[in-house]
């Protein structure tokens, strides 16, 4: 690792496009001061961001590491930390970060940091990786200071722990997550990367169909009587059924379910993880849509319904409970209408609403390879 003659360590954040680049740009504004403060010894750091799809076409750690090494040599960076929103695996475990002190590089898989307090965790992970790499260079030690680095990472990012490294691998220090807790952490990170809240505005035709269905259903006297006759458990079943139907329809209609490329256990686990992230992403998006429909239907009912007409048709006075029950039931019906309306959306529109740009590119390449 080279340190500039002016005593400034040049740190590059090599980030995949879209979300990783946005995170890297945020880090670049705060990292120099934090690194200088924690490293001491009057050291200074210059942090720059390079946005490029360095993971294009592969999830192989060896290939990615060599790409990062080549990029570092070409740009004469002192330290390079690569950020990707793809979930990476090493020896059957979910990778958090690989470090090579000899080559001054680190590879960080952002989904392994989870979905909560994501930016803070990412900043701390990059900060500790840079300090570990810079400290190794300053001491001139031939071996990474594993015990010190492990303490920093584990104390702040638990339950992350050191992982196995093969003899032929470039990395000399690795952190992974494993077990049910690690699975949920990575799944949460993948769902966050997909930004499920974008699903509602992204499916304009489905949303229009749901709103139209809800508006018509609200003034249907048959549904007034039916909503009054339904018990709470049945309303819950209708709600869950409509949400599940919407999720299933989107998956089937847009071909979002991924099949394993081969029968290896690692590939099956990776496929299951991607499919789980698809279901969770759509589930959150559809639930947000359902809640929005419920509120809109309630407002519409408050505006349009007449208490005398309602009472004459249902023999029940129109009070707050009746408004709520009707809006709840109509939201379920409108969600089914939205599922049907989503059939008017193109597969590309649904994928754009459900996935991040990197995930769309990855799935597109998988389809091309399959063809």
C-alpha positions as CSV (number, residue, x, y, z in Angstrom):
1,X,0.0,0.0,0.0
2,X,1.4,3.4,-1.0
3,X,1.1,6.5,1.1
4,X,1.5,9.9,-0.6
5,X,4.5,12.0,0.0
6,X,2.3,14.7,1.5
7,X,1.3,12.4,4.3
8,X,-2.2,12.0,3.0
9,X,-3.6,8.5,2.6
10,X,-5.9,8.3,-0.4
11,X,-8.9,6.1,0.3
12,X,-11.2,5.2,-2.6
13,X,-14.8,3.9,-2.2
14,X,-15.4,1.8,-5.2
15,X,-19.2,1.5,-5.3
16,X,-21.7,-0.3,-7.5
17,X,-24.2,2.2,-9.1
18,X,-27.4,3.3,-7.5
19,X,-27.7,2.8,-3.7
20,X,-24.1,1.8,-2.9
21,X,-22.9,5.0,-4.7
22,X,-25.3,7.1,-2.8
23,X,-24.1,5.6,0.5
24,X,-20.4,6.1,-0.6
25,X,-21.0,9.7,-1.5
26,X,-22.5,10.3,2.0
27,X,-19.6,8.6,3.6
28,X,-17.0,10.6,1.6
29,X,-18.3,13.8,3.3
30,X,-17.7,12.6,6.9
31,X,-15.0,9.9,6.7
32,X,-11.9,12.1,6.4
33,X,-12.5,13.8,9.7
34,X,-13.5,10.6,11.5
35,X,-10.6,8.7,10.2
36,X,-8.1,11.4,11.1
37,X,-9.5,11.7,14.6
38,X,-9.4,8.0,15.3
39,X,-6.1,7.1,13.6
40,X,-4.2,9.9,15.5
41,X,-0.5,10.4,14.7
42,X,-1.4,13.5,12.7
43,X,-2.5,11.4,9.7
44,X,-4.8,12.8,7.1
45,X,-7.1,11.0,4.7
46,X,-8.5,11.9,1.3
47,X,-11.7,10.0,0.5
48,X,-12.9,9.8,-3.1
49,X,-15.8,7.9,-4.7
50,X,-15.6,5.8,-7.9
51,X,-19.0,4.5,-9.2
52,X,-18.9,1.6,-11.5
53,X,-20.6,-1.9,-11.8
54,X,-17.5,-3.9,-10.6
55,X,-19.8,-6.9,-9.8
56,X,-21.3,-7.1,-13.3
57,X,-21.8,-10.6,-14.4
58,X,-20.3,-12.4,-11.4
59,X,-20.7,-13.0,-7.6
60,X,-17.4,-14.9,-7.4
61,X,-15.2,-13.5,-4.7
62,X,-11.9,-14.3,-6.4
63,X,-13.0,-12.5,-9.6
64,X,-14.3,-9.5,-7.7
65,X,-11.1,-9.3,-5.6
66,X,-8.9,-9.3,-8.7
67,X,-11.1,-6.6,-10.4
68,X,-10.7,-4.4,-7.3
69,X,-6.9,-5.0,-7.2
70,X,-6.6,-4.1,-10.9
71,X,-8.6,-0.9,-10.3
72,X,-6.5,0.1,-7.4
73,X,-3.2,-0.4,-9.3
74,X,-4.6,1.6,-12.2
75,X,-5.6,4.6,-10.1
76,X,-2.7,4.4,-7.6
77,X,-5.0,4.4,-4.6
78,X,-3.6,3.7,-1.2
79,X,-6.7,1.9,0.1
80,X,-9.8,0.8,-1.7
81,X,-13.0,-0.3,-0.1
82,X,-15.5,-1.8,-2.5
83,X,-19.2,-1.6,-1.7
84,X,-21.9,-3.8,-3.3
85,X,-25.6,-4.3,-2.6
86,X,-25.3,-8.0,-3.8
87,X,-25.4,-10.7,-1.1
88,X,-22.1,-12.5,-1.3
89,X,-21.2,-15.9,0.0
90,X,-17.9,-17.5,1.2
91,X,-17.7,-21.2,2.1
92,X,-21.4,-21.5,2.6
93,X,-21.6,-18.4,4.9
94,X,-22.9,-15.0,4.1
95,X,-20.1,-12.6,3.7
96,X,-19.9,-9.2,5.5
97,X,-16.4,-8.0,4.5
98,X,-13.2,-9.4,3.1
99,X,-9.9,-7.6,3.9
100,X,-6.5,-8.0,2.2
101,X,-3.9,-6.0,4.2
102,X,-1.2,-6.9,1.8
103,X,-3.1,-5.4,-1.1
104,X,-4.8,-2.6,0.8
105,X,-8.4,-3.5,-0.1
106,X,-11.7,-4.5,1.4
107,X,-14.9,-5.8,-0.1
108,X,-18.1,-5.0,1.8
109,X,-21.5,-6.7,1.1
110,X,-24.0,-4.1,2.3
111,X,-27.0,-6.5,2.7
112,X,-25.2,-8.3,5.5
113,X,-25.4,-5.2,7.6
114,X,-29.2,-5.6,7.9
115,X,-32.1,-3.3,7.2
116,X,-32.1,-1.2,10.4
117,X,-29.6,1.6,11.2
118,X,-28.1,0.7,7.9
119,X,-26.2,3.9,7.1
120,X,-24.7,4.0,10.5
121,X,-23.6,0.4,10.3
122,X,-22.2,0.9,6.8
123,X,-20.2,3.9,7.9
124,X,-18.7,2.1,10.9
125,X,-17.8,-1.0,8.8
126,X,-16.0,1.1,6.2
127,X,-14.3,3.2,8.9
128,X,-13.0,0.1,10.8
129,X,-11.9,-1.5,7.5
130,X,-9.9,1.6,6.5
131,X,-8.4,1.9,10.0
132,X,-7.4,-1.8,10.0
133,X,-5.7,-1.5,6.6
134,X,-4.0,1.8,7.4
135,X,-2.8,0.5,10.7
136,X,-1.3,-2.6,9.2
137,X,0.6,-0.4,6.7
138,X,1.9,1.9,9.4
139,X,3.2,-0.9,11.6
140,X,4.7,-2.7,8.7
141,X,3.6,-6.0,10.2
142,X,3.6,-9.0,7.9
143,X,0.4,-10.4,9.5
144,X,-2.9,-8.6,10.0
145,X,-3.7,-7.7,13.6
146,X,-6.6,-10.1,13.7
147,X,-7.4,-9.9,17.4
148,X,-7.7,-6.1,17.4
149,X,-9.7,-6.0,14.2
150,X,-12.0,-8.7,15.4
151,X,-12.7,-6.8,18.6
152,X,-13.7,-3.7,16.7
153,X,-16.0,-5.4,14.3
154,X,-17.6,-7.8,16.7
155,X,-18.3,-5.2,19.4
156,X,-20.0,-2.8,17.0
157,X,-21.6,-5.1,14.4
158,X,-22.4,-8.2,16.5
159,X,-23.3,-11.0,15.7
160,X,-20.7,-10.8,13.0
161,X,-17.8,-13.1,13.5
162,X,-14.6,-14.2,11.7
163,X,-15.0,-16.6,8.8
164,X,-12.8,-19.3,7.2
165,X,-10.3,-18.3,4.4
166,X,-8.9,-20.7,1.8
167,X,-5.2,-21.0,1.2
168,X,-5.5,-19.7,-2.4
169,X,-7.6,-16.7,-1.5
170,X,-6.3,-13.1,-1.5
171,X,-8.1,-12.1,1.7
172,X,-6.3,-12.4,5.0
173,X,-9.2,-11.4,7.2
174,X,-12.9,-12.2,6.7
175,X,-16.1,-11.5,8.6
176,X,-19.3,-13.4,8.0
177,X,-22.8,-13.9,9.5
178,X,-24.4,-17.3,9.8
179,X,-27.3,-19.1,11.3
180,X,-30.9,-17.9,11.5
181,X,-29.9,-14.5,12.8
182,X,-27.5,-14.0,9.9
183,X,-30.1,-15.1,7.4
184,X,-32.6,-12.6,8.7
185,X,-29.9,-9.8,8.8
186,X,-29.0,-10.4,5.1
187,X,-32.7,-10.7,4.1
188,X,-33.4,-7.4,5.8
189,X,-30.6,-5.8,4.0
190,X,-31.7,-7.1,0.6
191,X,-35.3,-5.9,1.2
192,X,-34.0,-2.5,2.2
193,X,-31.9,-2.3,-1.0
194,X,-35.1,-3.1,-3.0
195,X,-36.9,-0.2,-1.4
196,X,-40.3,-1.8,-1.2
197,X,-42.0,1.6,-0.5
198,X,-41.5,2.3,-4.2
199,X,-43.9,-0.4,-5.2
200,X,-47.1,1.6,-4.8
201,X,-46.2,4.6,-7.1
202,X,-44.3,2.2,-9.4
203,X,-47.5,0.3,-10.3
204,X,-49.7,3.1,-11.5
205,X,-52.1,1.0,-13.5
206,X,-52.7,-1.4,-10.6
207,X,-53.1,1.5,-8.2
208,X,-55.7,3.1,-10.6
209,X,-57.6,-0.2,-10.8
210,X,-57.6,-0.5,-7.0
211,X,-58.8,3.1,-6.4
212,X,-61.6,2.7,-9.0
213,X,-62.7,-0.6,-7.4
214,X,-62.7,0.9,-4.0
215,X,-64.7,4.0,-5.1
216,X,-67.4,1.8,-6.7
217,X,-67.5,-0.7,-3.9
218,X,-68.0,2.0,-1.3
219,X,-71.4,3.0,-2.8
220,X,-72.6,-0.6,-3.4
221,X,-75.5,-1.3,-1.0
222,X,-74.9,-5.0,-1.2
223,X,-71.4,-4.6,0.2
224,X,-72.9,-2.4,3.0
225,X,-75.0,-5.3,4.2
226,X,-72.2,-7.8,3.7
227,X,-69.7,-5.8,5.7
228,X,-72.2,-5.5,8.5
229,X,-72.7,-9.3,8.5
230,X,-69.0,-10.2,8.5
231,X,-67.2,-10.9,11.9
232,X,-63.8,-9.5,12.6
233,X,-62.0,-12.9,12.0
234,X,-63.6,-13.0,8.5
235,X,-62.5,-9.5,7.8
236,X,-59.0,-10.5,8.8
237,X,-59.2,-13.5,6.5
238,X,-60.4,-11.3,3.7
239,X,-57.5,-8.9,4.3
240,X,-54.8,-11.6,4.4
241,X,-56.3,-13.4,1.4
242,X,-56.3,-10.2,-0.7
243,X,-52.7,-9.3,0.2
244,X,-51.5,-12.9,-0.5
245,X,-53.4,-12.9,-3.8
246,X,-51.8,-9.6,-4.8
247,X,-48.3,-10.9,-4.0
248,X,-48.8,-14.2,-5.7
249,X,-50.2,-12.5,-8.8
250,X,-47.3,-10.1,-9.1
251,X,-44.8,-13.0,-8.8
252,X,-46.5,-15.2,-11.3
253,X,-47.4,-12.5,-13.8
254,X,-44.0,-10.9,-13.9
255,X,-42.0,-14.1,-13.5
256,X,-40.3,-13.0,-10.4
257,X,-39.7,-16.4,-8.9
258,X,-36.1,-17.6,-9.5
259,X,-35.1,-21.2,-10.1
260,X,-31.7,-22.6,-9.1
261,X,-29.2,-22.7,-11.9
262,X,-27.8,-26.0,-10.5
263,X,-28.4,-28.5,-7.7
264,X,-25.6,-27.5,-5.5
265,X,-26.6,-26.7,-1.8
266,X,-25.0,-23.3,-2.0
267,X,-26.9,-22.3,-5.1
268,X,-30.2,-23.6,-3.6
269,X,-29.6,-21.5,-0.5
270,X,-28.8,-18.4,-2.6
271,X,-31.9,-18.9,-4.7
272,X,-34.1,-19.4,-1.6
273,X,-32.6,-16.1,-0.2
274,X,-33.4,-14.2,-3.4
275,X,-36.9,-15.6,-3.5
276,X,-37.5,-14.7,0.2
277,X,-36.4,-11.2,-0.5
278,X,-38.8,-11.0,-3.4
279,X,-41.7,-12.1,-1.2
280,X,-40.8,-9.8,1.7
281,X,-40.3,-6.8,-0.7
282,X,-43.6,-7.4,-2.3
283,X,-45.3,-8.1,1.0
284,X,-44.2,-4.8,2.5
285,X,-45.1,-2.9,-0.6
286,X,-48.6,-4.5,-0.8
287,X,-49.3,-3.9,2.9
288,X,-48.4,-0.2,2.4
289,X,-50.7,-0.2,-0.6
290,X,-53.5,-1.8,1.5
291,X,-53.1,0.7,4.3
292,X,-53.2,3.6,1.8
293,X,-56.4,2.2,0.3
294,X,-57.9,1.8,3.7
295,X,-57.4,5.4,4.5
296,X,-58.6,6.6,1.1
297,X,-61.7,4.5,1.3
298,X,-62.4,5.8,4.8
299,X,-62.2,9.4,3.6
300,X,-64.3,8.6,0.6
301,X,-67.0,6.9,2.8
302,X,-67.1,9.8,5.2
303,X,-67.7,12.1,2.2
304,X,-70.2,10.1,0.1
305,X,-72.3,8.0,2.5
306,X,-75.6,9.2,3.7
307,X,-76.6,7.9,7.2
308,X,-80.4,7.6,6.4
309,X,-79.8,5.7,3.2
310,X,-77.3,3.4,4.9
311,X,-79.7,2.8,7.8
312,X,-82.6,2.0,5.4
313,X,-80.5,-0.6,3.5
314,X,-78.8,-2.3,6.4
315,X,-81.1,-1.5,9.4
316,X,-78.0,-0.3,11.2
317,X,-77.2,3.3,12.2
318,X,-74.1,4.7,10.5
319,X,-71.6,5.3,13.2
320,X,-67.7,5.2,13.4
321,X,-67.6,1.4,13.7
322,X,-69.7,1.0,10.5
323,X,-67.4,3.4,8.6
324,X,-64.4,1.5,9.7
325,X,-65.8,-2.0,8.9
326,X,-66.9,-0.9,5.5
327,X,-63.6,0.8,4.6
328,X,-61.7,-2.3,5.9
329,X,-63.8,-4.7,3.8
330,X,-63.6,-2.4,0.7
331,X,-59.8,-2.2,1.0
332,X,-59.6,-6.0,0.6
333,X,-61.9,-5.9,-2.4
334,X,-59.9,-3.0,-3.9
335,X,-56.6,-4.9,-3.4
336,X,-58.0,-7.8,-5.4
337,X,-59.0,-5.2,-8.1
338,X,-55.4,-3.9,-8.0
339,X,-54.1,-7.4,-8.5
340,X,-56.1,-7.7,-11.6
341,X,-55.1,-4.3,-12.7
342,X,-51.4,-5.2,-12.3
343,X,-51.9,-7.5,-15.3
344,X,-51.9,-4.4,-17.5
345,X,-48.4,-3.6,-16.3
346,X,-45.4,-4.8,-18.2
347,X,-43.0,-7.2,-16.6
348,X,-40.3,-4.5,-16.8
349,X,-42.5,-2.0,-14.9
350,X,-43.2,-4.5,-12.1
351,X,-39.5,-5.4,-11.8
352,X,-38.5,-1.7,-11.7
353,X,-41.0,-1.2,-8.9
354,X,-40.0,-4.2,-6.9
355,X,-36.2,-4.3,-7.3
356,X,-33.2,-2.0,-7.1
357,X,-31.4,-1.2,-10.4
358,X,-28.6,-3.6,-9.6
359,X,-31.0,-6.4,-8.8
360,X,-32.8,-5.8,-12.1
361,X,-29.5,-6.0,-14.0
362,X,-28.5,-9.1,-12.2
363,X,-31.8,-10.9,-13.0
364,X,-31.6,-9.7,-16.6
365,X,-28.2,-11.2,-17.0
366,X,-29.4,-14.5,-15.5
367,X,-32.3,-14.6,-18.0
368,X,-29.9,-13.9,-20.8
369,X,-27.6,-16.7,-19.7
370,X,-30.6,-19.0,-19.5
371,X,-31.6,-18.1,-23.1
